[in-house]
Amino acid sequence: MKIKTLFILIMVAMISCQSDPGDQPKKEELKIVLSNYYDAMSKKDIQKMNTLTTTDFVLFDEGVVYNNESAVKAAEQMPAFTATFKFDSLHVNIDKLNASAYYFREASFVIQDSTYAPIKFLESATFKKEDGEWKLRFLHATIRK
């Protein structure tokens, strides 16, 4: 009897841990929003950043609070650079109008023809669906140690 009960509990746990097959396309949508946001930020494209975020968007980066405008102003203080980004271990929680994610991001920079070792971040983000599109509402980035 104990083995049968244990087996049933294991099966229930396995079924409840399975992700919804419909979540994979949504997960990719969120990943695209993140990728496009960082691409726009690296290009200091405030208009594109604003299309990807809610009007009350907040970015917490290493203890500093930014909105899109202040993030671009901070990036403008740096020498000209290009950047590429990779996302790894993206975990999401999605419902119809809201989503949250945590993941690792790796950023590689080229500044004045010098390539710098990738910087790795632990990040979390929240999203809100507006007019049928996912937009970033909140983003938190911390350098991995």
C-alpha positions, 0 to 999 in steps of 0.5 A: 500500500505504501508503494502505491501511495508513493507512486501516486504522489510521484506521478502527481508531482511530475504532472504538476511540474510539467510546463504548459506547451503553450508557454514555450512561444510566450517564453521566446516572445519575452526573450525577444523583448529582452534582447531588443531592449538591450540592443536598443540600449547599446545603440542608445535608441531611446525611442526603441527602448520606449516602445519596448517598455511600459510608461512606468518602467524601472531599471535597477542596476547594481543598486542604481535606479534608472528609467530609459532616459537616465539609462541612456544618459549614463551610457552616453558617459561611456566611450563608444562601444558595441555590445552583444548579449546572450541569455541563458537559463531563462525561467518564466512565469506567465499568465494572460497579462503579466509575466516574470522571468529570471535568467543569466545574461552575458554581455560582451563589449568592444570599446575602441577596437578592444574586446573585453571579457564577457560580463555575466549578470543575474537578472530578473524582469517583469512584463505587462501585456499592452495592446497585445504585446509584451513590454518590460515593466521592471528589470533588475541586473546584478553582476555575477560574482 
